[in-house]
Amino acid sequence: MGYLYALLAAVLFGANGSVTKVTMEAGLTPAQVTEFRLVGTAIIAGLVLLVIDRSAFRLPRSQWPVMLVLGVVGVALLQATYAAAVLILPVGIALLLEYTAVLMVALVAYFVLKEPVKARLWVAIGFVLIGLAVVAQVWASTLDVLGVVLALAAAVCLAVYFLVGERQVARISPLAVSFWTMTIAAVFWSFVSGWWELSPSILSTPVDIGGAAGVVEVPMALPLAWNVLLGSFAPFLLSLAALRHLPATAAGIVASSEVIFAFAVAWLWLGETLDAVQIIGAAIVLGGIILAQTARVGKVVDADLALATGPIATVAPAEKSSRE
């Protein structure tokens, strides 16, 4: 069941990149899509906590500085930079670049936090660098530079959330961490998202979800509801359910399949294709990411609980703690 939950979460997270893209192509800005997603998911998480754990609404004063970093950098800036990246780049490539956060975490753990890492990390670095060079086709410069910069900025934000969040959930429940970080992020973006420029009629604005199959229009409310319910909250709960049955390492490796699903959905739905060389490059990068996820000793990061596209979520603590 743990593998099933993790796989379903990866499918939903992977598909959500394409959903995000069609809402922005219909007229919403990355900041506005982010605000809708954050507010909606925070409300749902708050309602769940209201039923199962009301004590989570009392946040100790000592936790506020950490929560502010997680909320602003690990959620608000992460979601906005990723949304902006998928508006410019193919969804799968943007997510692939964002997932290099796993590699960044391992490097920071080794060089800054002085944690032991396995020798496979250096092999993973080689895989990721070579694979990214092939995907980007650096010899032909086929990718938009701004899009690549935004996707890598999202990776940095995700790495921050990994590193800080995995320590935070040792003190506060993952759902509480998620609620507070999403709420803080929603407040942060309320000042810059331009929500005041939107009228309620935006929810009835036609959105073409036909993609490569032709024109199929639905109200904006539908893809936005997907973004919140099936693109954020549901996969987050599935990720938590997976960690009840799996160690963080196994859940994280399954989570990496999100990249594959993102490519597949964008290809089948939006008609975004890669050539054979780029597909090989993507496979090499994914292999490097999986190696990097298993390189840390004692502190293992569950990538599925941050996402990216997703994940407005949290990070698994050390493998032992996640099973306790």
C-alpha positions in Angstrom: 0.0 0.0 0.0 2.9 2.3 0.7 4.2 2.0 -2.8 0.7 2.5 -4.2 0.2 5.7 -2.2 3.6 7.1 -3.2 3.0 6.3 -6.9 -0.5 7.9 -6.9 1.0 11.0 -5.3 3.7 11.1 -8.0 1.1 10.8 -10.7 -1.0 13.7 -9.3 2.0 15.9 -8.7 3.4 15.2 -12.2 0.0 16.0 -13.9 -0.4 19.2 -12.0 2.4 20.9 -13.9 0.3 20.8 -17.1 -2.8 22.0 -15.2 -0.8 24.9 -13.9 0.4 25.7 -17.4 -3.1 25.9 -19.0 -4.4 28.2 -16.2 -1.6 30.6 -16.9 -2.0 30.4 -20.6 -5.7 31.4 -20.0 -4.6 34.7 -18.5 -3.6 34.2 -14.9 -0.1 35.3 -13.8 2.3 32.8 -12.0 1.8 34.9 -8.8 -2.0 34.7 -9.1 -2.0 31.0 -9.7 0.3 30.5 -6.7 -2.0 32.6 -4.5 -5.1 30.6 -5.5 -3.2 27.4 -4.8 -1.7 28.5 -1.4 -5.0 30.0 -0.1 -7.1 27.0 -1.1 -4.7 24.4 0.2 -4.1 26.3 3.5 -7.9 26.4 4.0 -8.3 22.7 3.5 -5.3 21.8 5.7 -6.8 24.1 8.4 -10.2 22.4 8.2 -8.5 19.0 8.6 -6.5 20.2 11.6 -9.7 21.7 13.1 -11.1 18.2 13.2 -8.0 16.1 14.1 -5.5 18.4 16.0 -6.6 21.8 17.2 -3.4 22.2 19.2 -1.6 22.7 15.9 -3.0 26.2 15.8 -0.9 27.2 18.8 2.6 27.8 17.3 5.4 28.3 19.8 7.1 31.6 19.6 10.5 30.0 19.0 9.1 28.3 15.8 8.1 31.5 14.1 11.5 32.4 12.5 11.9 29.0 11.0 8.3 28.9 9.8 8.7 32.3 8.1 11.8 31.0 6.2 9.9 27.8 5.2 6.8 29.8 4.2 8.4 32.5 2.2 11.4 30.7 0.6 10.3 27.1 0.7 6.7 27.6 -0.4 5.9 31.0 -1.7 9.1 31.6 -3.8 9.3 27.9 -4.8 5.7 27.8 -6.2 6.1 31.1 -8.0 9.4 30.4 -9.6 8.2 26.9 -10.7 5.0 28.3 -12.1 6.9 31.0 -14.0 9.4 28.3 -15.3 6.6 26.0 -16.7 5.2 29.0 -18.5 8.4 29.3 -20.5 9.8 25.7 -20.5 8.3 22.3 -21.3 6.7 21.1 -18.0 8.9 18.0 -17.7 12.2 19.9 -18.2 11.2 22.5 -15.6 10.4 19.8 -13.1 13.6 18.0 -14.0 15.6 21.1 -13.2 13.7 21.7 -10.0 14.5 18.1 -8.8 18.2 18.9 -8.8 17.3 20.3 -5.3 18.0 16.7 -4.1 21.5 17.0 -5.4 21.9 20.4 -3.7 20.7 19.0 -0.4 23.3 16.2 -0.5 26.1 18.7 -1.3 25.1 21.1 1.5 24.8 18.2 3.9 28.4 17.2 3.1 30.2 20.5 2.8 28.2 22.7 5.2 26.5 20.4 7.7 29.4 17.9 7.7 27.1 14.9 7.4 28.6 11.7 6.0 27.5 10.9 2.5 28.0 7.8 0.4 30.5 7.8 -2.5 27.7 7.4 -5.0 26.9 11.2 -4.6 29.8 12.0 -6.9 28.6 9.6 -9.5 25.1 11.2 -9.1 26.6 14.7 -9.7 28.2 13.5 -12.9 25.0 11.9 -14.1 23.0 15.1 -13.4 25.4 17.5 -15.0 25.8 15.3 -18.2 22.1 14.6 -18.4 21.1 18.3 -18.0 23.6 19.3 -20.7 22.0 16.7 -23.0 18.4 17.8 -22.2 19.3 21.4 -22.7 21.3 20.6 -25.8 23.9 23.2 -24.8 25.6 22.8 -28.1 22.4 24.2 -29.8 21.0 26.4 -27.0 17.4 25.2 -27.5 16.1 26.1 -24.0 15.1 29.6 -22.9 17.7 31.0 -20.6 15.2 32.8 -18.3 13.2 29.6 -18.0 16.3 27.6 -16.9 17.2 30.3 -14.4 13.7 30.3 -12.9 13.7 26.4 -12.7 17.1 26.4 -11.0 15.8 29.1 -8.6 12.9 26.8 -7.8 15.5 24.1 -7.1 17.3 26.3 -4.6 14.1 27.2 -2.8 13.2 23.5 -2.7 16.6 22.6 -1.3 16.1 25.2 1.5 12.7 23.7 2.3 14.2 20.2 2.4 17.1 21.2 4.7 15.0 23.3 7.1 11.8 21.3 6.9 13.3 17.9 7.7 14.4 19.3 11.0 11.2 21.1 11.7 8.9 18.0 11.4 10.9 16.5 14.2 9.3 19.1 16.5 5.9 19.7 14.9 3.6 17.4 13.0 4.0 17.4 9.2 0.4 18.5 8.6 0.9 21.4 11.0 4.1 22.4 9.3 2.3 22.3 6.0 -0.6 24.4 7.3 1.6 27.1 8.8 4.0 27.4 5.8 1.2 27.6 3.3 -0.6 30.2 5.4 2.5 32.3 5.7 3.2 31.9 2.0 -0.4 33.0 1.2 0.0 36.1 3.3 3.3 36.9 1.7 2.0 36.6 -1.9 -1.2 38.6 -1.0 1.0 41.7 -1.3 2.4 41.0 -4.7 0.1 38.6 -6.5 -2.3 41.3 -7.8 -5.3 39.4 -6.5 -7.1 42.7 -6.2 -7.1 43.0 -9.9 -9.2 39.9 -10.3 -13.0 39.8 -10.2 -15.1 36.8 -9.2 -15.9 36.5 -12.9 -12.4 35.1 -13.5 -13.7 31.8 -12.2 -16.0 31.6 -15.2 -13.4 32.6 -17.8 -13.1 29.9 -20.5 -9.9 27.8 -20.3 -8.9 25.6 -23.2 -7.9 22.2 -21.8 -8.0 20.4 -25.1 -4.3 20.7 -25.6 -3.0 18.7 -28.6 -6.5 17.2 -29.1 -8.2 20.5 -30.1 -10.2 23.1 -28.3 -12.1 22.0 -25.2 -13.2 24.9 -23.0 -14.2 24.7 -19.3 -14.6 27.4 -16.6 -11.4 28.6 -14.9 -12.8 27.3 -11.6 -12.3 23.7 -12.8 -8.5 23.7 -13.3 -8.0 25.9 -10.3 -10.0 23.4 -8.2 -7.8 20.6 -9.6 -4.7 22.6 -8.7 -5.8 22.9 -5.1 -7.5 19.5 -4.4 -5.8 17.0 -6.7 -2.6 18.9 -7.4 -1.7 19.8 -3.8 -3.8 18.5 -1.0 -4.6 15.0 -2.1 -1.1 14.1 -3.2 0.3 15.5 0.0 -2.0 13.2 2.1 -1.0 10.3 -0.1 2.6 11.1 0.5 2.0 11.1 4.3 0.1 7.8 4.0 3.0 6.3 2.1 5.4 7.2 4.9 3.3 5.1 7.3 4.3 2.0 5.3 7.7 2.9 3.7 11.0 4.3 4.8 11.8 7.7 3.5 14.4 6.4 1.0 11.9 4.1 -0.7 9.2 6.7 -0.8 11.6 9.3 -2.2 12.8 7.0 -5.0 9.2 6.3 -6.0 8.5 10.1 -5.8 11.2 10.6 -8.5 8.8 9.0 -11.0 6.9 12.3 -10.8 9.3 13.6 -13.5 8.3 10.7 -15.8 4.6 11.4 -15.3 5.1 15.1 -15.9 6.8 14.4 -19.3 4.1 11.8 -20.2 1.1 14.1 -19.3 2.7 17.1 -21.1 3.3 14.9 -24.2 -0.1 13.3 -24.3 -2.1 16.4 -23.3 -0.1 19.5 -24.4 1.9 18.0 -27.2 5.2 18.9 -25.6 7.7 16.5 -27.1 11.4 15.8 -26.6 13.7 14.3 -29.2 15.4 11.0 -28.7 18.6 12.6 -27.4 16.7 14.7 -24.8 14.9 11.6 -23.6 18.2 9.9 -23.0 19.4 13.0 -21.2 16.3 13.1 -19.0 16.8 9.4 -18.1 20.4 10.1 -17.1 19.4 13.0 -14.9 16.6 11.0 -13.2 19.2 8.2 -12.5 21.5 10.8 -10.9 18.6 12.2 -8.8 17.7 8.7 -7.5 21.4 8.1 -6.6 21.6 11.4 -4.8 18.4 10.6 -2.8 20.2 7.5 -1.3 23.6 9.2 -0.8 22.9 10.8 2.6 23.7 8.7 5.7 21.3 9.1 8.6 19.3 12.0 7.0 17.2 11.0 4.0 15.1 13.4 2.2 11.7 12.5 0.8 11.4 14.5 -2.4 7.7 13.7 -2.8 6.8 15.7 0.3 8.0 18.9 -1.2 6.9 19.5 -4.4 7.0 21.0 -6.4 4.5 21.3 -8.8 3.7 20.5 -6.3 4.3 19.7 -3.3 3.2 22.4 -1.1 4.1 20.0 1.7 6.8 19.0 4.0 9.9 16.8 4.2 10.4 13.5 5.9 12.7 13.5 8.9 15.4 11.0 9.2 14.5 7.5 8.0 14.2 6.1 11.5 12.0 8.9 12.7 9.6 8.6 9.8 8.8 5.0 10.9 8.3 5.8 14.6 
